[in-house]
Each structure stands twice: as structure tokens, then as C-alpha cells.
């Protein structure tokens, strides 16, 4: 059994704060400070450029990729780190379309994260080959999978509501129609059990700054199924995705397997911080994490609905149908969230009216949930959100 009391001790959280926003940015693992400091002083400081060999910097994208891979059910050598999630979405989609050259439809849903849709729109325009990005309601995806679809591109857990797609079922349906799948695991990795191998996913991408606690701007990952590893052509053919980067050939030759999905220089300091975060996961059973996450979410829903009838549950009521977050809709959701943050309960807001709360047992307990419910009740029932300082929207909501 996972000892969540012990994992909570491994994170720094400001005193007096109930942090319910790990679905947007995970808190600081205490060990990351020393890990990055050591990398700066002993590696960068003392080794200088020799750190690429002596400190293993060039291997970090692969080594850390294997550690992330274990959390998503990917075999060793099928996940690599680097760049941003948007870039990894672009790479996966571009490769998928080339692998299905006679089809022109990209199928996605209205619950997908906007950047995924933006990257698809930009790629379609750049290709200029008549591709169509077809966006349907989340519950209409299965019915729209047909023989004309080249790629199915979905985020497994809806960023607004936490609604989950059935990855295995949709992937099976897609494959029955010759469709290649791309799964965005930004709200899945480190939040729910994921098994890309068992589900048969073709490509998967994700970020590491949410539930994996890698820090702001932490590098993204990409998974390529072994059956495509030697066939997928990287649209972004970067230097480090070359078969022999230090041969300095003028012509590009893709590296073997998922290594070809590397683009630019790996962010060494960010990867060192992520390593420290992944050390915590060595202590965690994902089934225990999921069970405790559900328990915390159910407690939160029961408390908020009983105390604050003005808030409407926007997440699936069935815990098995939602990820590790709970969302409530409220007409004055932005102002209410600012009032909560001012009182030490940190969640976030998503337009038009969604108040989001993430539940991560690594550092949250039942007492945190009860304290948050007390403060939410006070803010909502006493209209404490109705103040000018809470109405002006900041750059980040």
C-alpha cells in the first residue's frame, strides 16, 4: 500500500494553503531544489560542456522518457522527452497523416484542449492538401469514426470537466476503420491508470508539469507505438533526431525508433527537476493513487453540493467517468475563485464559468478537503466574491 503520509512530506506547500490546482501545475518536490542545484554547481559549473558526456546529459531525454513511460504503460525505448506539448502534438499528428496518406479527415472533439486544435489547424493550412479538422461533441466521437478518417486526436481527460474518454474502446473502433490514434495524456499521466500498450494507442503525448510535478515549463513527452517506430517520419527533423547528430551531415536521416522524435537540445536543468519528481513515483502504486483520488473527489462533491447549492457540478457524477479533478459551474466563477485563492484555497478558472479543483493524494488529505469546503461555503453563501478586486481578470486564470 502506498504511504501517502510519506509522499506528502516530499512536497513543499506554503503554510496555510490548500492546493487544489495540481491539475494545472504540480507543487515543488523538496528534492528538486538540491537536484537542480547539484546539476548547476557540480555538472554545469565544474564540468562545463563536458557534462554532455560525463554527466549523461545527452541520455537524459531517453532515460527520463523510460521513467515516464512506466507511468503510462509504455515499454522501454518508446517514449522520449523534450520540447513542449504543442510541438509533440504537431509531430504526432503530422506523422499520423503521412501514415494514412489517402485520407483527409482529422477527428477530434469540442472537449479537446485548444492548443491541440490550433496545432491541427496550422498543420492543415501548411499542408494545403484539403484536410478537414472535424470537431464533434465528446459523446459523438465513436459515431463519427469512419473509413474516411485519417487520424483520431483526443485528450483522454477533458481539461474543463474531467470527463474521460474510453481510450481502449475508441482506439479499437478507430483501428477497425483503419484510423490512427493520437492521445493527449496531459490530464492523465500521474492522475489515473494509463496503459497505452494494452489500449493499442498509436501515438501519445503529454506534459509533465501537472500531475508529474516537473515544474513550470517542464518538458513534454511523446510515445510512438513500436509498430510505427521505424515508419513514422518526423515533420520537425531536428538535429538531435538525426541518426548521427555529430556526423554533421547536410542531409537528414531519422534516428532509430522514437529517438527520431527528438528535435532540439534537451532542457537539462528541467529534466533534472523532473527526475526528482519521478523519484516520488517510485513509492506510489497507481491503483492506490486512483482509489484515494476518487475518495477525495467524492468527499469534496458531497460537501460542496450540500453546502453550496448555487454551484452546479460540471464533472461526471460517476467517479469512474472522470479524471482526478472536479469542476463546478458558477456564473461568477472567476471572481469566486479569486476570493478562494485570497483565503488560501487555490484552484483555477476556465471560461466561461468553470471552477476547477484537482485532487492529488500525493500531497492532499481528507482534512485538506474539509478545510477547502469550509472556505468555499463561506465565500459562496456570504457572497464574499462580490468585490471589485476579484472582478478584474489577470493574464492567467
C-alpha positions in Angstrom: 0.0 0.0 0.0 1.2 3.5 -0.8 2.1 5.6 2.2 0.6 9.0 1.3 1.6 10.5 4.6 5.2 9.9 3.5 4.7 11.3 0.0 3.1 14.5 1.4 6.3 15.2 3.3 8.2 15.2 0.0 6.5 18.3 -1.4 6.8 21.9 -0.4 3.5 23.7 0.0 3.2 27.2 1.5 1.8 27.3 5.0 -1.9 27.8 5.3 -2.6 26.8 1.6 -4.9 24.1 0.4 -3.6 23.4 -3.1 -6.2 22.1 -5.4 -4.6 23.1 -8.7 -2.1 20.2 -9.3 -4.1 19.5 -12.5 -2.6 22.8 -13.8 0.8 23.0 -12.1 2.1 20.5 -9.6 3.9 21.8 -6.4 7.6 21.7 -5.8 9.1 18.4 -4.8 11.5 19.2 -2.0 14.3 17.1 -3.5 14.2 19.1 -6.8 16.0 22.1 -5.2 19.0 20.1 -4.3 18.9 18.1 -7.5 18.9 21.2 -9.7 21.5 22.9 -7.5 23.8 20.0 -7.8 23.3 19.9 -11.6 24.1 23.6 -11.8 27.1 23.5 -9.5 28.7 20.1 -10.0 27.7 19.5 -13.6 27.3 22.8 -15.4 29.7 24.6 -13.1 32.5 22.1 -12.8 32.2 20.0 -16.0 31.1 22.8 -18.4 30.5 21.4 -21.8 32.0 18.0 -20.9 28.8 17.4 -18.9 27.1 16.2 -22.1 29.3 13.1 -21.8 30.4 13.0 -18.2 27.0 13.8 -16.6 25.0 12.0 -19.2 23.1 15.0 -20.4 22.6 13.6 -23.9 20.9 10.5 -22.5 18.5 12.3 -20.2 15.7 12.6 -22.8 15.8 8.8 -23.2 16.3 7.9 -19.6 13.6 10.2 -18.2 11.4 9.1 -21.1 11.6 5.5 -19.9 10.6 6.6 -16.4 7.6 8.4 -17.7 6.9 5.5 -19.9 6.4 3.2 -16.9 3.6 5.5 -15.7 1.7 5.2 -19.0 2.2 1.5 -19.8 4.8 2.1 -22.5 7.8 -0.3 -23.0 11.3 0.9 -22.6 12.6 2.8 -25.7 9.2 4.1 -26.8 9.0 7.5 -25.0 11.3 10.4 -25.4 11.3 13.8 -23.7 11.8 17.3 -25.0 10.2 20.5 -26.3 6.6 21.5 -25.5 3.3 19.6 -25.6 2.2 21.7 -28.6 5.3 20.6 -30.6 4.7 16.9 -29.7 1.1 17.2 -30.8 2.2 18.6 -34.1 4.8 15.8 -34.6 2.4 13.0 -33.7 -0.4 14.4 -36.0 1.9 15.1 -38.9 3.3 11.5 -38.7 -0.1 10.0 -38.4 -1.4 11.8 -41.5 1.6 10.7 -43.5 0.9 7.1 -42.4 -2.6 7.4 -43.8 -2.0 9.4 -47.0 -5.2 8.6 -48.8 -7.5 10.1 -46.1 -8.2 13.7 -45.3 -10.3 13.9 -42.1 -8.8 14.6 -38.6 -11.4 13.8 -36.0 -11.4 15.5 -32.6 -13.9 16.8 -30.1 -15.0 20.0 -28.5 -13.5 19.0 -25.2 -10.1 18.8 -26.6 -7.5 21.3 -25.3 -7.5 24.3 -27.6 -3.8 24.1 -28.4 -4.2 20.7 -29.8 -6.9 22.0 -32.2 -4.8 25.1 -33.0 -1.8 22.8 -33.9 -4.1 20.7 -36.1 -5.5 23.8 -37.8 -2.0 25.2 -38.5 -0.8 21.8 -39.9 -3.8 21.6 -42.2 -3.1 25.0 -43.6 0.6 24.3 -44.1 0.0 21.0 -45.8 -2.6 22.5 -48.2 -3.9 19.1 -49.2 -7.5 19.5 -48.3 -7.5 18.0 -44.9 -10.6 18.7 -42.7 -10.5 19.1 -39.0 -13.8 17.7 -37.9 -14.8 18.6 -34.3 -17.8 16.9 -32.7 -19.2 16.7 -29.2 -17.3 14.3 -26.9 -20.2 11.8 -26.8 -20.4 11.8 -30.6 -16.8 10.7 -31.3 -17.5 7.0 -31.6 -20.3 7.5 -34.1 -18.1 9.7 -36.3 -15.2 7.3 -36.7 -15.4 6.1 -40.2 -13.3 4.9 -43.2 -12.7 8.5 -44.3 -10.9 9.5 -41.1 -7.1 9.5 -41.2 -6.4 10.3 -37.5 -8.3 10.4 -34.3 -6.8 13.1 -32.0 -8.3 13.3 -28.4 -7.4 14.4 -24.9 -8.2 11.4 -22.7 -9.4 13.6 -19.8 -11.4 16.8 -20.6 -9.5 19.8 -19.2 -12.7 21.6 -18.3 -14.9 18.9 -16.8 -12.6 16.0 -16.1 -14.8 13.7 -18.4 -12.8 10.7 -19.5 -12.8 9.0 -22.9 -12.5 5.3 -23.1 -9.1 5.0 -24.7 -9.2 1.3 -25.3 -12.7 1.2 -26.8 -12.2 4.3 -29.0 -8.8 3.0 -30.2 -10.3 -0.4 -31.1 -13.1 1.3 -33.0 -10.6 3.5 -34.8 -8.4 0.6 -35.8 -11.3 -1.3 -37.1 -11.7 1.6 -39.6 -8.0 2.0 -40.3 -7.7 5.2 -38.3 -4.5 6.1 -36.4 -4.9 7.4 -32.9 -3.2 10.2 -31.0 -3.9 10.5 -27.3 -3.1 13.6 -25.3 -2.3 12.5 -21.7 -1.8 15.9 -20.2 -4.5 15.3 -17.6 -3.9 11.5 -17.4 -0.3 10.8 -16.7 0.1 10.7 -12.9 -3.6 11.1 -12.3 -5.2 7.8 -13.5 -4.0 4.4 -14.6 -2.9 4.6 -18.2 -1.7 1.7 -20.4 -1.0 2.8 -23.9 0.2 -0.7 -24.8 -2.9 -2.5 -23.7 -5.1 0.1 -25.3 -3.2 -0.1 -28.6 -2.6 3.6 -28.8 -0.5 4.6 -31.9 0.8 7.9 -30.5 0.6 9.5 -27.1 1.8 12.9 -25.9 1.7 14.7 -22.6 3.2 17.4 -20.4 5.0 16.8 -17.1 4.3 20.0 -15.1 0.8 19.0 -13.9 0.4 15.7 -12.0 4.0 14.7 -12.6 5.2 17.8 -10.8 8.1 18.6 -13.1 7.8 22.4 -12.6 6.6 25.3 -14.8 7.5 24.7 -18.4 8.7 21.1 -17.7 9.4 19.2 -21.0 6.8 17.2 -22.8 6.9 13.6 -23.9 5.9 11.6 -26.9 5.2 7.9 -27.2 5.3 6.1 -30.6 4.0 2.5 -30.7 6.7 0.0 -31.7 4.8 -0.9 -34.9 5.3 2.7 -36.2 8.7 3.4 -34.7 10.7 2.9 -37.9 8.0 4.2 -40.2 6.9 7.5 -38.6 8.6 10.4 -40.3 9.2 13.3 -38.1 7.9 16.5 -39.7 10.2 18.5 -37.4 13.5 16.9 -38.4 15.8 18.4 -35.8 19.5 17.9 -35.2 19.0 15.6 -32.2 16.5 13.5 -34.1 19.2 12.7 -36.7 20.7 9.2 -36.9 24.2 10.6 -36.2 24.0 14.2 -34.9 27.7 14.7 -34.6 28.4 13.5 -38.1 27.1 16.9 -39.1 25.7 15.6 -42.4 23.9 18.2 -44.6 21.1 15.7 -45.2 18.7 14.4 -42.6 18.5 10.7 -41.7 16.0 9.8 -39.0 17.3 8.1 -35.8 16.1 4.7 -35.0 12.7 4.4 -33.2 11.3 7.1 -31.0 14.7 8.9 -31.0 13.7 10.5 -34.3 11.1 12.5 -32.4 13.8 14.5 -30.6 14.1 18.0 -32.0 16.3 20.5 -30.2 18.7 20.5 -27.3 17.3 18.8 -24.2 16.5 21.1 -21.3 19.0 19.6 -18.8 18.0 21.6 -15.7 14.3 21.0 -16.2 14.9 17.3 -16.7 16.9 17.1 -13.5 14.0 18.7 -11.7 11.7 16.2 -13.3 13.9 13.3 -12.2 13.5 14.4 -8.6 9.7 14.5 -9.0 9.7 11.0 -10.6 11.6 9.7 -7.6 8.3 10.2 -5.6 6.5 8.0 -8.1 8.9 5.1 -7.3 7.0 4.9 -4.0 3.5 5.0 -5.5 1.1 2.3 -6.7 -1.1 3.9 -9.3 -4.1 1.8 -8.2 -3.8 3.2 -4.7 -3.5 6.7 -6.1 -6.6 6.4 -8.1 -8.7 4.9 -5.3 -7.6 7.7 -2.9 -8.2 10.4 -5.6 -11.7 9.1 -6.1 -12.3 9.2 -2.4 -11.1 12.8 -2.1 -13.2 13.9 -5.1 -16.3 12.2 -3.8 -15.9 13.8 -0.4 -15.4 17.2 -2.0 -18.5 16.8 -4.2 -20.7 15.8 -1.3 -19.6 18.6 0.9 -19.8 21.4 -1.7 -23.2 20.3 -3.0 -24.7 20.1 0.5 -23.3 23.5 1.5 -23.4 25.5 -1.8 -26.5 24.7 -3.9 -25.6 27.7 -6.1 -22.8 25.7 -7.6 -23.6 23.1 -10.3 -21.5 20.0 -10.7 -20.0 20.2 -14.2 -18.0 16.9 -14.0 -19.4 13.5 -14.5 -21.1 12.3 -11.3 -19.8 8.8 -11.8 -16.2 8.8 -10.4 -15.2 6.2 -12.9 -16.1 8.5 -15.7 -13.9 11.5 -14.6 -10.2 12.0 -14.1 -8.6 13.4 -10.9 -10.4 16.7 -10.9 -13.8 18.1 -10.1 -15.4 21.1 -11.8 -18.3 23.2 -10.6 -20.1 25.8 -12.8 -20.9 29.2 -11.3 -22.0 32.4 -13.0 -19.4 34.3 -11.0 -16.8 31.6 -11.1 -13.8 33.8 -11.9 -14.5 36.2 -9.0 -15.3 33.3 -6.7 -12.0 31.6 -7.5 -10.1 34.8 -6.8 -11.8 35.1 -3.4 -10.9 31.5 -2.6 -7.3 32.0 -3.6 -7.1 35.1 -1.4 -8.2 32.8 1.5 -5.7 30.1 0.8 -7.7 27.6 -1.4 -6.1 27.5 -4.8 -8.0 26.1 -7.7 -8.4 27.8 -11.1 -11.0 29.0 -13.6 -11.8 28.1 -17.1 -14.1 30.1 -19.3 -17.0 30.5 -19.4 -18.0 29.6 -15.9 -15.9 26.6 -14.7 -14.2 26.5 -11.3 -11.7 23.6 -11.4 -10.3 21.7 -8.4 -7.6 18.9 -8.7 -7.2 16.1 -6.2 -3.8 14.6 -5.8 -3.3 12.2 -2.9 0.5 12.7 -3.1 0.1 15.8 -1.1 -3.7 16.2 -0.2 -5.6 14.6 2.6 -9.3 14.5 3.8 -8.6 17.3 6.2 -7.5 19.5 3.3 -10.7 18.8 1.5 -12.8 19.6 4.6 -11.0 22.9 5.1 -11.4 23.8 1.5 -15.2 23.0 1.7 -15.5 25.3 4.8 -13.9 28.2 2.9 -15.9 27.6 -0.3 -19.1 27.7 1.8 -18.1 30.9 3.4 -17.2 32.6 0.0 -20.3 31.4 -1.8 -23.0 31.7 0.8 -21.8 35.1 2.0 -21.1 36.5 -1.4 -17.5 37.3 -0.5 -16.6 37.1 -4.2 -18.6 40.2 -4.9 -15.8 42.7 -4.6 -14.1 44.8 -7.3 -10.7 43.4 -6.7 -11.9 39.9 -7.6 -13.6 41.0 -10.9 -10.6 42.1 -13.0 -9.2 39.1 -14.9 -5.5 38.5 -14.6 -3.3 37.3 -17.5 -3.5 33.7 -16.3 -6.9 32.5 -14.9 
